[in-house]
Amino acid sequence: MSSSLAAEVPWPPSVEDFYLPPIVAGTDPWFTKVTLLVWVAVAALIIFFLVTYRDPKLVPTKRQWIAESIYGFVRNSVAKDLIGHDGVRFAPYLTTLFCFVLLTNLFGIVPGIQLSPNSHIAFPAVLAVISWALFNYIGIRQHGFAKYMKNSLVPPAPWFILPILIPIEFMSTFIFRPFTLAVRLFANMFAGHMILLVFTLGGFVMLNSNAWLAPVSVLSWLMAIALTFLEAMVIVLQAYVFTVLTASYVQGALAEEH
């Protein structure tokens, strides 16, 4: 590969591709494309739901039908199914969580953007901490601190096994839950972005490096397109999984027994 081509095409893709420069040179380094995308997602969701329900119709418009379908799906298929009747009061948060994760994930396959904020561990970590704080707060409020800790840490098992099980339950409930919740989302978005980078940039590298590899570059781009459709399925699935796991943790916090 020539030096000029090497300067044009960053190959191979690396973790450095996720550390973007500030949007405006010389400004604070935190205001990058990723930060802007989070703001855009928040603004888009607020505007969409405010505009949709500003003047609701008895016969819903297309936009109102979309909003009601999303809320109805999360309320009935996630909140009620997992938490029970009490799940209705958590439906607004779960719907907001689902929509935000879904939209920020979708940025990863939008032409011209092609980067999900969730491919940075900080954003899934914040969402996981919020869900962690929610289910612990709900559990303590429902049962009181002492009973909640007992329900969470002391399983129905013989007393002589409890010294082993209690530390395991503590790590599982209070440490590993937010960690795995964040890492699962982050790893899928990170890996998806890297794979699309490999096949997309690989096509350009082969096209410019050797005439014999030009036909193979087309195959690389076709793979990138096919993997984009696969990534779209992963994007929706990960938003659903994140929401379902949060609902299941809330259900566990409300349960009377372990």
C-alpha positions, 0 to 999 in steps of 0.5 A: 500500500502506498504512503498516500493511501495509508494516510487516507485509509486508517487500516487496520481499524482499532480502538482509536477509531472510537476516540473522536476529536472535538467537533469544533477544534480547540474546544473542550475535548468532551464535546465530540460526535458521540456527545452530540448524538446523545443530545440529538437522541434525547431531543428527538425523543422528547419532541416526538412524544410531545408533538404526538400527544399534544393533540391526541385523536380518537382515531390515531394518526400514523405518528400517534399509532407508532407512539402508542404501539411502542408504549403498549408493547413495553407496557404489556409485553415487558412491564406487565408480563414480568412485574405484574399489575404493578408493572404499569407504574414502571412502564413510562421509565421502561418505555423511555429506556427502550426508546433511548437505547434503540435510537442510540443503537440505530445511529450505528447503521445510519449512513453518515453517522455509523457510530452508536454512543453505546459503543463507548462503555460510559453510556451503557454504564450510566444507564446500568447504574440508573437501573441499578439505583431504581431496583434497589430504591424500589426494593428498599421502599417496598420492604425496608432496608433490613428485609430487602437485604435479607430477601436479596442475600439469604436464599432458602438453603441450609444454614451451613451453606449460607456463608458461601451463598451470601457473598455470591448473592451479594456479588451477583445482585449488587456488583455483577448486575450493573456490570453485565447489563452495561458490558452486554450492550457495550460489547455488542455495539462495539463489536458490530461497529468494528466488523462493519469497519473491517469489511467497509475499509477492507473493500477500499484497501483491496480496490486500491492496492491491487487490480487483482483484488478489485473483484474481491473488494465488491464481495467485501462491500456486499458482506458489509451490507449483509452484516448491516442487516444483521446488525439492525437485528442485534440493535433491536434485540439489545434494546429489548434485552436491556429493558427486559433485564431492568424489568426483571430486576425490578420484579425481583426487588418487589418480590416477597421472597428470594 
